[in-house]
Amino acid sequence: MRKLPKPQPLKALRSIKHLTQEQLAHAAGITLLYYRKIEKGPANGGSVPTVKIAKKISKSLGVTVYDILEWEEEEPETL
């Protein structure tokens, strides 16, 4: 299984762009509460965004969706 480069934490990307959580949530068209859950991440009791929301957040940050989400390429199963 080939793994893509590790994504940057949303907080780090947001800080680089000098955005508050509220500003990024507004730019992405989501609520502040939902954005905070996404930034917190599932490992810390937060949420995983849908692909649609991840695209909105990445567009608002000026990065690709691959920069914010961790993807794994699965090897095809052999029979």
PyRosetta script that sets phi, psi and omega in degrees:
from pyrosetta import init, pose_from_sequence

init()
pose = pose_from_sequence("MRKLPKPQPLKALRSIKHLTQEQLAHAAGITLLYYRKIEKGPANGGSVPTVKIAKKISKSLGVTVYDILEWEEEEPETL")
pose.set_psi(1, 125.3)
pose.set_omega(1, 179.9)
pose.set_phi(2, -94.4)
pose.set_psi(2, 132.7)
pose.set_omega(2, -178.9)
pose.set_phi(3, -109.0)
pose.set_psi(3, 135.3)
pose.set_omega(3, 176.7)
pose.set_phi(4, -72.9)
pose.set_psi(4, 165.2)
pose.set_omega(4, 179.1)
pose.set_phi(5, -56.2)
pose.set_psi(5, 146.7)
pose.set_omega(5, -178.6)
pose.set_phi(6, -61.3)
pose.set_psi(6, 132.2)
pose.set_omega(6, -179.8)
pose.set_phi(7, -71.5)
pose.set_psi(7, 157.2)
pose.set_omega(7, 176.6)
pose.set_phi(8, -80.9)
pose.set_psi(8, 140.3)
pose.set_omega(8, 175.4)
pose.set_phi(9, -60.4)
pose.set_psi(9, 141.5)
pose.set_omega(9, -179.6)
pose.set_phi(10, -55.8)
pose.set_psi(10, -40.2)
pose.set_omega(10, -178.6)
pose.set_phi(11, -59.2)
pose.set_psi(11, -41.9)
pose.set_omega(11, -179.9)
pose.set_phi(12, -65.8)
pose.set_psi(12, -44.9)
pose.set_omega(12, 179.3)
pose.set_phi(13, -63.8)
pose.set_psi(13, -40.4)
pose.set_omega(13, 179.6)
pose.set_phi(14, -64.4)
pose.set_psi(14, -41.4)
pose.set_omega(14, 179.5)
pose.set_phi(15, -64.6)
pose.set_psi(15, -40.2)
pose.set_omega(15, 178.4)
pose.set_phi(16, -59.6)
pose.set_psi(16, -36.7)
pose.set_omega(16, -179.4)
pose.set_phi(17, -85.4)
pose.set_psi(17, 0.0)
pose.set_omega(17, 179.7)
pose.set_phi(18, 57.8)
pose.set_psi(18, 45.0)
pose.set_omega(18, 178.8)
pose.set_phi(19, -112.2)
pose.set_psi(19, 145.0)
pose.set_omega(19, 171.7)
pose.set_phi(20, -83.9)
pose.set_psi(20, 166.5)
pose.set_omega(20, 175.3)
pose.set_phi(21, -59.1)
pose.set_psi(21, -41.3)
pose.set_omega(21, -179.2)
pose.set_phi(22, -63.2)
pose.set_psi(22, -43.0)
pose.set_omega(22, 179.9)
pose.set_phi(23, -64.0)
pose.set_psi(23, -42.8)
pose.set_omega(23, -179.4)
pose.set_phi(24, -68.9)
pose.set_psi(24, -41.5)
pose.set_omega(24, 177.7)
pose.set_phi(25, -59.6)
pose.set_psi(25, -44.9)
pose.set_omega(25, 179.5)
pose.set_phi(26, -62.5)
pose.set_psi(26, -45.6)
pose.set_omega(26, -179.6)
pose.set_phi(27, -62.0)
pose.set_psi(27, -34.0)
pose.set_omega(27, -179.4)
pose.set_phi(28, -86.5)
pose.set_psi(28, -8.3)
pose.set_omega(28, 178.5)
pose.set_phi(29, 75.1)
pose.set_psi(29, 31.6)
pose.set_omega(29, 178.1)
pose.set_phi(30, -126.4)
pose.set_psi(30, 166.2)
pose.set_omega(30, 180.0)
pose.set_phi(31, -74.6)
pose.set_psi(31, 155.4)
pose.set_omega(31, 178.0)
pose.set_phi(32, -61.8)
pose.set_psi(32, -42.2)
pose.set_omega(32, 179.9)
pose.set_phi(33, -59.6)
pose.set_psi(33, -45.0)
pose.set_omega(33, 179.7)
pose.set_phi(34, -64.9)
pose.set_psi(34, -42.6)
pose.set_omega(34, 178.9)
pose.set_phi(35, -60.9)
pose.set_psi(35, -43.4)
pose.set_omega(35, 179.9)
pose.set_phi(36, -59.4)
pose.set_psi(36, -39.1)
pose.set_omega(36, 178.5)
pose.set_phi(37, -65.3)
pose.set_psi(37, -39.2)
pose.set_omega(37, 179.4)
pose.set_phi(38, -66.9)
pose.set_psi(38, -46.1)
pose.set_omega(38, -179.4)
pose.set_phi(39, -62.8)
pose.set_psi(39, -34.2)
pose.set_omega(39, 178.7)
pose.set_phi(40, -63.4)
pose.set_psi(40, -38.6)
pose.set_omega(40, 177.6)
pose.set_phi(41, 85.5)
pose.set_psi(41, 152.0)
pose.set_omega(41, -176.8)
pose.set_phi(42, -64.4)
pose.set_psi(42, -28.9)
pose.set_omega(42, -180.0)
pose.set_phi(43, -67.2)
pose.set_psi(43, -20.9)
pose.set_omega(43, -179.2)
pose.set_phi(44, -113.0)
pose.set_psi(44, 23.4)
pose.set_omega(44, 177.8)
pose.set_phi(45, 86.0)
pose.set_psi(45, 11.9)
pose.set_omega(45, 179.7)
pose.set_phi(46, -92.6)
pose.set_psi(46, -159.3)
pose.set_omega(46, -176.3)
pose.set_phi(47, -114.6)
pose.set_psi(47, 159.2)
pose.set_omega(47, 171.4)
pose.set_phi(48, -104.3)
pose.set_psi(48, 127.1)
pose.set_omega(48, -178.7)
pose.set_phi(49, -74.4)
pose.set_psi(49, 155.8)
pose.set_omega(49, 171.2)
pose.set_phi(50, -69.6)
pose.set_psi(50, 165.1)
pose.set_omega(50, 178.4)
pose.set_phi(51, -61.0)
pose.set_psi(51, -40.2)
pose.set_omega(51, 179.8)
pose.set_phi(52, -59.4)
pose.set_psi(52, -46.1)
pose.set_omega(52, 179.8)
pose.set_phi(53, -69.3)
pose.set_psi(53, -39.8)
pose.set_omega(53, 177.9)
pose.set_phi(54, -60.4)
pose.set_psi(54, -38.7)
pose.set_omega(54, 177.9)
pose.set_phi(55, -65.3)
pose.set_psi(55, -40.9)
pose.set_omega(55, 179.3)
pose.set_phi(56, -64.1)
pose.set_psi(56, -43.2)
pose.set_omega(56, 179.6)
pose.set_phi(57, -65.3)
pose.set_psi(57, -46.5)
pose.set_omega(57, -178.4)
pose.set_phi(58, -63.6)
pose.set_psi(58, -39.0)
pose.set_omega(58, 177.7)
pose.set_phi(59, -63.2)
pose.set_psi(59, -41.2)
pose.set_omega(59, 179.5)
pose.set_phi(60, -65.5)
pose.set_psi(60, -28.3)
pose.set_omega(60, 178.6)
pose.set_phi(61, -89.6)
pose.set_psi(61, -11.5)
pose.set_omega(61, -178.4)
pose.set_phi(62, 75.3)
pose.set_psi(62, 29.4)
pose.set_omega(62, 178.4)
pose.set_phi(63, -127.4)
pose.set_psi(63, 174.8)
pose.set_omega(63, 176.7)
pose.set_phi(64, -87.8)
pose.set_psi(64, 162.1)
pose.set_omega(64, 178.1)
pose.set_phi(65, -62.9)
pose.set_psi(65, -28.4)
pose.set_omega(65, 178.1)
pose.set_phi(66, -66.8)
pose.set_psi(66, -23.1)
pose.set_omega(66, 179.1)
pose.set_phi(67, -74.7)
pose.set_psi(67, -19.7)
pose.set_omega(67, -176.4)
pose.set_phi(68, -113.5)
pose.set_psi(68, -15.3)
pose.set_omega(68, -179.6)
pose.set_phi(69, -116.3)
pose.set_psi(69, 149.5)
pose.set_omega(69, 177.1)
pose.set_phi(70, -94.3)
pose.set_psi(70, 125.4)
pose.set_omega(70, -178.1)
pose.set_phi(71, -119.7)
pose.set_psi(71, 144.7)
pose.set_omega(71, 173.8)
pose.set_phi(72, -125.6)
pose.set_psi(72, 134.5)
pose.set_omega(72, 175.9)
pose.set_phi(73, -90.0)
pose.set_psi(73, 123.6)
pose.set_omega(73, -178.2)
pose.set_phi(74, -89.6)
pose.set_psi(74, 141.2)
pose.set_omega(74, 174.6)
pose.set_phi(75, -76.5)
pose.set_psi(75, 141.2)
pose.set_omega(75, 177.6)
pose.set_phi(76, -63.5)
pose.set_psi(76, 143.4)
pose.set_omega(76, 179.0)
pose.set_phi(77, -73.5)
pose.set_psi(77, 141.2)
pose.set_omega(77, 175.8)
pose.set_phi(78, -101.2)
pose.set_psi(78, 144.0)
pose.set_omega(78, -179.6)
pose.set_phi(79, -98.6)
pose.dump_pdb("model.pdb")
